[in-house]
Amino acid sequence: MCSMASRTLLVNPKEEQRQAYMIANDALDALVKSLKVGSPISDAYVAAKNLIDSRKEGLQYHSNFGFGIGS
């Protein structure tokens, strides 16, 4: 599966910027893979959060995951 975290083009990025983008891309992949019918959306959030925390300690990210609608 290939996905993109955004439509951002990094031209000559610093190493820290490149690593942060790769982590965001991998977190998105983990999130999508965690989406399962019948499972709470929080499972996907936790999967992405855990990946970010395991790859880069202290990396800041937005804690708003949005809203889920359904039963």
C-alpha positions as CSV (number, residue, x, y, z in Angstrom):
1,M,0.0,0.0,0.0
2,C,1.3,3.4,-0.9
3,S,-0.1,6.6,0.5
4,M,0.9,10.2,1.0
5,A,0.5,12.2,4.2
6,S,0.1,15.3,2.2
7,R,0.8,16.9,-1.2
8,T,3.9,18.5,0.1
9,L,7.0,18.8,-2.0
10,L,10.2,19.1,0.0
11,V,13.1,20.6,-2.0
12,N,16.5,20.0,-0.4
13,P,15.0,19.3,3.0
14,K,17.0,19.2,6.1
15,E,17.5,15.7,7.5
16,E,15.1,16.4,10.4
17,Q,12.4,17.5,8.0
18,R,12.8,14.4,5.8
19,Q,12.6,12.1,8.9
20,A,9.5,13.9,10.2
21,Y,7.8,13.5,6.8
22,M,8.7,9.9,6.6
23,I,7.3,9.3,10.1
24,A,4.1,11.1,9.2
25,N,3.8,8.9,6.0
26,D,4.4,5.7,8.0
27,A,1.9,6.8,10.7
28,L,-0.7,7.4,8.0
29,D,-0.1,3.9,6.7
30,A,-0.4,2.4,10.2
31,L,-3.6,4.4,10.8
32,V,-5.2,3.1,7.5
33,K,-4.2,-0.5,8.2
34,S,-5.8,-0.2,11.7
35,L,-9.2,0.8,10.4
36,K,-11.4,-2.2,10.8
37,V,-15.2,-2.6,10.6
38,G,-16.6,-2.9,14.1
39,S,-13.4,-1.5,15.8
40,P,-13.5,1.9,17.5
41,I,-11.8,4.7,15.6
42,S,-9.6,5.2,18.7
43,D,-7.7,2.0,17.8
44,A,-6.5,3.6,14.6
45,Y,-5.5,6.8,16.5
46,V,-3.6,4.8,19.0
47,A,-1.8,2.8,16.3
48,A,-0.6,6.0,14.6
49,K,0.3,7.6,17.9
50,N,2.3,4.6,19.0
51,L,4.2,4.5,15.8
52,I,5.1,8.2,16.1
53,D,6.2,7.8,19.7
54,S,8.3,4.7,18.9
55,R,10.1,6.3,16.0
56,K,10.9,9.8,17.4
57,E,10.7,10.6,21.0
58,G,9.5,14.1,21.6
59,L,8.1,14.6,18.1
60,Q,5.1,16.9,18.4
61,Y,1.8,16.2,16.6
62,H,-1.7,17.5,16.7
63,S,-3.9,15.6,19.1
64,N,-7.2,16.3,17.3
65,F,-8.1,13.2,15.3
66,G,-11.3,14.6,13.9
67,F,-14.8,13.1,14.3
68,G,-16.3,9.7,13.6
69,I,-19.9,9.2,12.6
70,G,-21.8,5.9,12.8
71,S,-22.7,3.2,15.3
